Amino acid sequence: MTDVSTTTDLTARWLGLTLRSPLVIGASPVSDDVPVVQRCIAAGAGAVVLRSLFEEQLVLDQLAAHRYVDSHVDSHAEAMTFLPDSVFDLGATPTLRRLRRLKAAVDVPVIASLNGTTPGGWTAYARDLQDAGADAIELNLYEVATGLHQHSADIEDRQIDVVASVVAAVQVPVSVKLSPFYASVPAFVARIDQAGAAGVVLFNRYYQPDINLDTLDMDRTLVPSTSAELPLRLHALALLHHRTGLSLSAAGGVHRGSDAVKAILCGAHTVQVVSALLADPPGAMRAIHSELAAWLGERGYRDLDEARGATALDNVADPAALERVNYARMLQGWRISATTRS
Ligand SMILES: Cc1cc2nc3c(=O)[nH]c(=O)nc-3n(C[C@H](O)[C@H](O)[C@H](O)COP(=O)(O)O)c2cc1C
């Protein structure tokens, strides 16, 4: 099916799955369009993640169903009004339909995504996603802590409970998509491992609204990422490679083949792409794939295992570059340049 060739074997092992390439179409509307996904696979994608099924969709759907049984009124419409801006379809049905359609149309692993942060009955929908054909579940723990009395230890305990209940609901592997904002990402990743997950995705991209100075309101425009967001991911990957047996997936800021190369050199088993795909999905995927293949081939890597982790913490000549001392060095060593002064 693929229309690209390479001298490096790009077969990737991720979450116990075998992928023909480490490039993954990340969770987004790109995955909704079956012909577009097929063209991305022909251009080199090795797997696809569906858009998330959100805790809010599932909880409100269950609430609506209970109210209907209790009162024999149509509470579905009422439940919709609880949702800010009514952004969601309620219930899992549209997602399950999309998943079955995609599974029937592609020959690469399809990963379903659940998105939520509080333990509850909604986590059992992981089983429905598995039964509809999902090869793995990606659990997104996107959390926005707003309360002065919401302590980080309590939030992390609660999130680990969510991970454990999703893991308990399925036989397929579970990968957890994380925020970068933990006091210790490595320590939290270790807890995710203990809870039975098979991998982590580093990291969620946070969508803070900007301020519109004309309207003095929030500007919710979604601005695509740039490669400038990648180093945060590279740093975490480099720290975790050698320190965890979990599958590592990079997400955020991958726009070029060189970005994918860097993520793999730091320890990523797969590399997820979204923003780069929004304008021209197959074109961007083809460019990233061929640049990745060319770079690895030119340097004589026979497969991804040879390249993975080459610049991780334990392999780089100067591990301190990844630690606090680097921060001090950078700030102490900075000098105002001639161009800045003039
Ligand atoms: C329009 C859009 C919709 C997205 N929807 C989801 C989603 O449903 N679930 C999820 O986990 N991430 C979602 N994401 C986040 C992406 O999967 C990805 O993590 C993020 O865009 C960073 O990758 P990038 O730098 O390649 O864009 C979405 C991103 C975009 C742009």
The ligand as an SDF file (V2000), in Angstrom:
LIG
                    3D

 31 33  0  0  0  0  0  0  0  0999 V2000
   -8.3180   20.3140   15.7480 C   0  0  0  0  0  0  0  0  0  0  0  0
   -7.6390   19.4390   16.7500 C   0  0  0  0  0  0  0  0  0  0  0  0
   -8.3800   18.4760   17.4310 C   0  0  0  0  0  0  0  0  0  0  0  0
   -7.7650   17.6530   18.3790 C   0  0  0  0  0  0  0  0  0  0  0  0
   -8.5050   16.7280   19.0440 N   0  0  0  0  0  0  0  0  0  0  0  0
   -7.9040   15.9260   19.9660 C   0  0  0  0  0  0  0  0  0  0  0  0
   -8.6260   14.9130   20.6350 C   0  0  0  0  0  0  0  0  0  0  0  0
   -9.8180   14.6970   20.3960 O   0  0  0  0  0  0  0  0  0  0  0  0
   -7.9790   14.1720   21.5600 N   0  0  0  0  0  0  0  0  0  0  0  0
   -6.6460   14.3450   21.8500 C   0  0  0  0  0  0  0  0  0  0  0  0
   -6.0940   13.6340   22.6890 O   0  0  0  0  0  0  0  0  0  0  0  0
   -5.9290   15.2980   21.2190 N   0  0  0  0  0  0  0  0  0  0  0  0
   -6.5180   16.0740   20.2880 C   0  0  0  0  0  0  0  0  0  0  0  0
   -5.7930   17.0430   19.6520 N   0  0  0  0  0  0  0  0  0  0  0  0
   -4.3650   17.2110   20.0250 C   0  0  0  0  0  0  0  0  0  0  0  0
   -3.4600   16.4540   19.0660 C   0  0  0  0  0  0  0  0  0  0  0  0
   -3.7070   15.0640   19.1060 O   0  0  0  0  0  0  0  0  0  0  0  0
   -1.9820   16.6990   19.3870 C   0  0  0  0  0  0  0  0  0  0  0  0
   -1.6680   16.1980   20.6570 O   0  0  0  0  0  0  0  0  0  0  0  0
   -1.6080   18.1810   19.3700 C   0  0  0  0  0  0  0  0  0  0  0  0
   -2.1940   18.8320   18.2520 O   0  0  0  0  0  0  0  0  0  0  0  0
   -0.0980   18.3610   19.3200 C   0  0  0  0  0  0  0  0  0  0  0  0
    0.4320   17.8090   18.1310 O   0  0  0  0  0  0  0  0  0  0  0  0
    0.8730   18.7550   16.9160 P   0  0  0  0  0  0  0  0  0  0  0  0
    1.9130   19.6610   17.4200 O   0  0  0  0  0  0  0  0  0  0  0  0
    1.3800   17.7920   15.8650 O   0  0  0  0  0  0  0  0  0  0  0  0
   -0.3540   19.4670   16.4760 O   0  0  0  0  0  0  0  0  0  0  0  0
   -6.3840   17.8310   18.6660 C   0  0  0  0  0  0  0  0  0  0  0  0
   -5.6530   18.7890   17.9570 C   0  0  0  0  0  0  0  0  0  0  0  0
   -6.2510   19.5750   17.0160 C   0  0  0  0  0  0  0  0  0  0  0  0
   -5.4340   20.5990   16.2810 C   0  0  0  0  0  0  0  0  0  0  0  0
  1  2  1  0
  2  3  1  0
  2 30  2  0
  3  4  2  0
  4  5  1  0
  4 28  1  0
  5  6  2  0
  6  7  1  0
  6 13  1  0
  7  8  2  0
  7  9  1  0
  9 10  1  0
 10 11  2  0
 10 12  1  0
 12 13  2  0
 13 14  1  0
 14 15  1  0
 14 28  1  0
 15 16  1  0
 16 17  1  0
 16 18  1  0
 18 19  1  0
 18 20  1  0
 20 21  1  0
 20 22  1  0
 22 23  1  0
 23 24  1  0
 24 25  2  0
 24 26  1  0
 24 27  1  0
 28 29  2  0
 29 30  1  0
 30 31  1  0
M  END
$$$$
